Amino acid sequence: MFGIATAFAITIILTALSAVAGDFSFRVSTAPEWNRLFQQTNGWLGADVAFSIPIAANKSVWLFGDTFVGRVSGGKRTNATMIHSSIAIQQAGDAPQFFYPTDTQGHPQSFMKSPAHGTDFWLMDGARNDRGLAFFMIQMRWTDQSVWGFRYVQTWLADVQNPDSPPGLWKISTKKVPFLTLASGDTASFGSAVLQNGGFVYIYGYSNRRISSAPKGLLLARAPENELNDFSAWEFFDNGSWAKDFQKITPVFSGAPPEGSVSWQPFLKKFVFVYAEGIWGTIVMRTADAPQGPWSAPTVLYRCPDMKISPQVFCYAGKAHPDFSPTNELLISYAANSQNF
């Protein structure tokens, strides 16, 4: 979620050694066939965040953050504009169909527009249920023109009533997520990963360090599957049990990522949490027997070679896409970016 990036893909092939002990082995390979699908020379040129949410049989929506739109000539972007959100619809086996609105002069616009001046939305994870498609958005306020010139404001939830229609016809309503200030005075952000399991939607998030100096803690809430947008139905994980009081939420573990993925992997008989540790190009995986954990220590899956290109380059936004992954494999994307636009 830091500026603009190009997505890269790798495949992790997992093998369970002992489901009881939680042991597994893995093999990593690049996924050039996926990289080619996202490399264009006109229009959508690259983005970060990159959550994928299944919305129908063999069909998913991709949600992106900062996005370059323009042309590529001689291996470089030309006449490129940065918008702050875009999406794509992808049928399994086909290339993604990218979408962002344009103004009356044909200039690209962000897919979701923030109602407050000087702020923008980055799209986060979500879920499809009987009511439609719901996804989270984090609202950011720009503080300067640098790569790091932003500040977290608020989390919002978007509801799409008709996700089976073309995106240009989507009927979308938005509202603020009311759970913001923690008892410590720090702020909470939800939607960094979403898991549907056992009739519930589990919503992962993290604490922003505004008051305390502790590492970001992984926060967890849940709601009945079709009541995600009913905030009165939310519960919060508190030291091994679920509580209705948001102020009682306690971190599941420290060092939480701002984005990642959680999925149930039947070949491991475990829940799997995939994310990047900071911006240093290390993609890790934790496992657990339940959505709330306890989670294992992180296992390093991959160290992004892009970090060697230049000291200006950083890699982040690692996450798995089980909706596009065969049995015992995980397709993983990450973003490579530069501090020099």
N, C-alpha and C positions, 0 to 999 in steps of 0.2 A: 504494500500500500504506500510505497514511497516513490512518488513521481511516476515516470513512464517506463515501460519495460517491454521486452519481447519474451513470449512464452517458449519454453523448451520442454521436451517430454522425455521421460525415461520409463522403463518398465522394470518393476521389481518382481521377480519370480520367487515366491515363498514356498517353503517346504516344512511341514510340521515334523519335528523329531519326536517330541513327547508333549501331547496335549495336556497331560497332567502337570508336567513340570513347566509348561509354557515355553519349551525350547523350540527353536526353529532355525533353519538356515535360509539363505537367500542368495540370489544371483541377480546382478544388475546389467541391463543393456540399454543402449540408447534406442529411441523410437523415432527414426527419421521419417517414417511414413506419417506420423502424427505431426511432426514439425512442418512437413511440407503442406499439410492442410491449413496451417495457420500463417504461412508465408505468402503474402500478396504484394504486388507492386502498385496497386491502385485501390484507393478506398481505405478500409481498415488495415492498418499496418502493424499493429501490436498493442498489447495492453497488459496490465498486471491484474492482480487479484485472482481471476479465473476460477470461479466456483462453477460446478456443473450439477444440475438438479434434474432428475428424471421427471418428465411431465406426462409421458404416455409410453406405451410399449415401444422399446427401442428408440426412444426420442427424448432428448434432453435440451434444456436451456442452459447456455453459458452466461454467467454474470461477470462483467469486467469492471475494473476501476478506471484509472487514468488510461486514456487511449489516444494513440496517434492516428490521424486520418490525413491522407494525402497521397503522394506518389513516391516511388523509389526509382531513382535513375543512377546508374553507375554504382550501385551498391549503397547509396546514401538516400536518406529521406529528403524530398524536395517539396516546397509549398505545403508543409505539414502543419496541421493544427492539432492541439491537444484538447480533447474534451475529457470529462471526468467520469463518464460511465457509458457503457455500450453493452449490447447483448448479442447472442447468436443462438440460432436454433439448429440443432444437428440431429439428423436421423442416423442411426448406426450404419456405418459403412459409407456414408456420404460426407462431402465437405460441409463444414458449418456455413450457415447463411447469416452473415453479420447484419446487424441493424442498429441504426442511430438516426434520430430525426434530423431534419435540416430546416433552416429558416427560409423566408420567402426568397432570399437570394441564393439559396442552395448551399449555404455554409453549414457545416456539421454542428450539431448541438448535442449536449449530454442527454442520454436516454431518460434519466430522472433528474429533475431540476429542484434544487433546494428553494424553499419559500423565503429564506432570509438572505439579504444582500451580503456579498462577501463570503458566502459559504457554498459548499457543494456536497453532493452525496457520492460516496463510494459504495458500490453494491457488495453485499456479503452473502452468506449462505441462507438457505431457506428450505421449504418443503412443499410438495404437492399433496393436497388432501381433498376431501369431498367438496369443500367450499371453493377450491380453486388453487392458486399458487400464492404462497406468502414468502417474502424474503426480507431480510434485514438490510438496513442502510445505515452507515455511520456518517454523520454530518460533521464536516470539517470546516474550520474558519482559516482563511489564508492570512498569514502574518507577514510574509515577504515573498520575494520572487525566487528564493532558493529552492533546492530539492527538498529541504527539510522545513520549509516555511509554512507549516500548518499546525493547527491545534484542534484537538477533539472537542466537540460541542455536545452531541446528543446522539442516541440511537433511535432510529425510526423503523417502523414495520410497514411494508407495502403489501397490499392485497390485490391480486389480479383475479377478477371474477371469471374471465373467459380465456384461460391460457392456451386453449386449443385453437383460438383464432390467430391470424397473423399479428405480430407484435404491434403493428401500426393501428390495430383496432382494439388493443387491450383496454379494458376498463379498469383503471387503477385508483385505489384510494390509499391514503397514507395517514399514519398517526404516530405520535411520539411514544416510545417505550417509556413508561413512567418510572422505571427503576434505574435511578441515576446515581444518587449520592449514597455512599456506603457509610456505615457507622464511624469509620476511621476518618471520614472527610474526603477520602479518595472517590473517584468516579468509576462507575461500572459501564462496560460496553458489552452488549450481547450480540450473538450472531456470527462469531468467529468460526463456528462449526455447528452443524445441526444434524441430528440423528433421529430417524423414525424407528421405533422399536417397541413392540409389546403394547400397542395402543397409545403410546405417548410420543411426543416430540421433545427431545432433549436439546436444550439450547445452551451451548457453551459460550463463555465470554471471559473477560479478564478485567482486572482492576487497574485503573490508570493511577500512577503515582503523582498525586497533586499535593498530598499532605505527608504521608509516610514515606520512608526511604526503602521499604521492603520491595523485593522483586515482585513483578506482576504475578498475581495469583490467578489460577484457573477457577473461574466461577461456573456454576451449573444450575440451570433452572429446568423445569419441565412443565408441560401442559398436555391435557388430553389431545389426541391427534387432530381432531376437528375443532379445537377451541384455542388454537395458537394465538388468535387475535383477540381473545377474551382474557385480558390481563388479570382479572379476578380469579381465573382458573389456574394461574401459575403457582408453582411451588418451588422452593429453593433448598438446595442441598446444604445441610448444616451438621457437620461433624457426625456423619453416618446416618442421618435421618432427614426426612423432608419436612420443611416448615412453610407456613403461609406467609410469614413475616420476612420481607426482603432484608430487613436489617440484621437478621440472624444468619445470613449466608456466610459460609466460611470457605476459604480456598481449598480446592481439591489437591492441587500441588502448586509449587512456586515455579517461576520461570515460564509462565503461560505465553503461548504465541498469539499475535494479533489475528492470525488466520491459520486454518488447518482443516483436517477432515477426520471424522470418526465414522467407522463402519464395522459391521459384524462380518468376520471372515470365517466361514464354516470350516474351511480346511485347517485353520488353526484352532477353531472352537474358541475364539477370542474376539473381543472388540479391539480394533486397531486405531490408534491415533497417530496420524502422519502430519508432520509440520517441519518448518525450517527453524533452526535456532538463530534468532536474530537476523542479521544481514550478512553473515559470514559464510554462507554457501554450504552449510551442513544440514542435510535433511535426515531427520531421525524418526523413529517409530517407538511408541509405547503400546503395551497390551494390557488388557484387563478382562475380568470375567463378567463385569457389569458396567453399564454406561457411566456410573459414578466412580468406578474404580473399586479398590485401590489400583492405581496404574503403576506398571513396572518402571524401572529406570529406563531412560532413552537408549535405544540401540541406533548407532549411526548406520544409515543405509547408503548414503551417497555424499560425496564432497564435490561441489559443482566446479568443474574445470574452468568455467568462465572467470572465476576470481583471479586467474593468472594472466588475463588479458592486459589488465592495467590496475594500478592502485586505486583508480577512480571507480572501478566496477564493483558492484555488490550484488549478491543473489539472495532471494527471499521468497516468501509466498508459496512454500512447498505444500502440496496437498495431493491426496489420492482421488481418483475418479473411478469408484467401483462400478458406476453405471456403464463405463466403457471398458471394463476389465474382465477377461476370461477367468475361469476358475483357477485359483492359486496364483493369479497374477494381479498386480496393481499398477495401473497407469498413473504416473505421478508427474505433475507439472510444477515448474518453478519459474520465477521471473529473474532475468538478468538486467541490470540497470546501471546507469553511470551517474556520478555526481556532476558530470559535465554534460548538459543536454546537447 
